[in-house]
């Protein structure tokens, strides 16, 4: 039997309500064998739901990808029916029901521009990029700054692999990632007071951390539009607004990028945005989180439970506003 030690981000099973996905797997395989099954090549199969991604990017054959066992959880995954129906995607509205509107997002053709301080700027089609990359599935927590949380099976590749492909020059210190800008395709972008396009950024050191992940899929299939198809960031130790969706430009810079939420309200949403239960948002506590699909609140953990992997990134930066 597959035995492994518990990693720092794993919640005890009792901390969360059992979910159907979890239960299904258990029913199928029986108790602890479920964990072993997760290690099988290809990972588990997730039930198909109406309206889910059709693989419009021409990459459906790549799913499901092998699950990387280093990133499994000891808490139930959030069922797709909850996580796919409660989204932040301001390009398609400011409430959580963006799924119908996000049908307007056309993901093919999709080109990603890689520029700035790199050896040679280039543009690459999404499908070409994905087929160059080592796809794997990882189970990650996600903690929104609004104090809700979920656990999601992303498929994708390490951001570090994209950085290696881009070959940044010695002057590069940051990676800026941007969403498309197209008012026709995203009515939310007609709201002039938002600093479109949605922009996020990481230091190069953060981008090279093993946890920084570019997701191309979820629940064993290509990304659903509302999750930020065809390519979105997943940085689980930071508040969710750092995980920019529908990326079409990645720029290496010497200056710290001005991010979307920082541009709107810097005192509440800063550049670093690392999760810390002890540092309240100016208008609410960050001590606990509501788990989507349950009526439970669970304690929030420092760096969302990933301190072991990321705390070292911030040595010497204690004077920065690391947790807002
Ligand atoms: N990316 C874009 N382009 N537009 C957005 O509005 N919202 C962010 C982030 N990425 C957002 C975005 C916020 S606030 C969160 S919490 C997560 O996406 C939500 O991801 P989810 O909808 O997949 O749960």
Boltz pocket constraint, residues with backbone or C-beta under 6 A from the ligand:
constraints:
  - pocket:
      binder: B
      contacts: [[A, 83], [A, 86], [A, 87], [A, 88], [A, 89], [A, 90], [A, 91], [A, 142], [A, 143], [A, 144], [A, 145], [A, 179], [A, 198], [A, 226], [A, 227], [A, 228], [A, 239], [A, 240], [A, 241], [A, 242], [A, 243], [A, 244], [A, 245], [A, 246]]
      max_distance: 6.0
